[in-house]
């Protein structure tokens, strides 16, 4: 007799959507989150607006939390999974939430443990992130945008010129992250628009290798950023950032104009990419799941066409735990995994 | 003084016209942007290069329609000034560049900028146009600028496979065209009819453009004046 419950590990957008859908399909969901709060990285990192549709991030996460808070979902916050035994249909989990370890049973597991932002100081001092206070990341900038106050951390002044540098920690064999992080082009363009809205006299540059504005991001973000907000896209990455007086000198090549490029700016924003979160790596190890060379959970199944299948039957992966994902990807895979998990329970009932 | 991070500047970004005050460049830039046609000619540029690959001038001259759109979109005032005094005269105004997927018209921008360069009597505009005396001569006397003898088979494969044989037998083909204005003509696109030339000459006199040529190239001015006045008298 198999268990009729689906346990979802991770309370970010993907986990919330998976829990909500399992419950909507009439099965019991248990949502486990190690933080005290649900909402995942958008909540933890204080995102201002989501890239798609410029939605207020807090408001959007509140909606998702509310949708996943029906009677069919048991939420366990501040809880960590410490061991998993059994197989598809009959998993037995040990969880820890401060008190004595508890045991949970589940027919299927959905992993929604997500990503973390690339740390520009992880291996080498990328662009002097830890040296110059006016070199920040897109995650840092989200916090400033949320507070409606974009300033130079060195002196509290409004920046006259801001430069984004794309692909920091992505598409880089030297640091081992050869993949594209998929969302940073959209995020930088969104943030550039927000800066131009907040500070109309501030010039904004985006230095890039390729702008990857797939689908509707082209017409919703890239073109408006250029055409309405006069954001300056320059194809060419900075090799280094130097302090010059109290400003920062960016050195690079303006490749399409065939000329070297030096721009003095007040604030540099590093478009850091995604890496598997610590939780993703830990759960992969705990569950014995195959990981790809970057540490993400290998997904796709034998035929490559099942984006939520892992190497272990009955364990599904959603969102950025399987690789760089935007909000749409996370929600779409969450719905698919919920369907797959419920189908498994029904087959085994 | 030792080079350090604070004073380091290899000076590779050169403003080609440092003698012209930035305010003057900005004024000209604003004049271009204020033109009523501007917003229909430039949306934004993602630097795909379609305009360059379609552009005959980019093959024959040191010219890039992409740089025109890109410079305006980036609001690069110094580069725009360079365009205003140099690049614009390399454009043949054929408007092949309007195939731009963003619906920009680099050739339209060139039209605007040319007008502004001429209206403002920029010294370099006169100097640059001096080098174009032959083009002006050709346009003035033939009524057009691009001619069949410029047709090169390897330059534009999209013109079709017949280009090679046409080029090899150009005289024969042109002799065979049963149209008076085209028959045997290889050094002009077509033989412009007298009525059109008379109107063109009249326009050049009436608008004062011929006087501008006098400032650029007196020899050319005299030559054109002779031919044009004589023709106008004959027709009268």
Interface residues (C-beta under 8 A of the other chain):
Chain A: X211 X222 X223 X226 X227 X230 X232 X233 X234 X235 X242 X243 X244 X245 X249 X256 X257 X259 X260 X261 X262
Chain B: X5 X6 X8 X9 X12 X13 X43 X44 X45 X46 X47 X66 X67 X70 X73 X74 X75 X79 X102
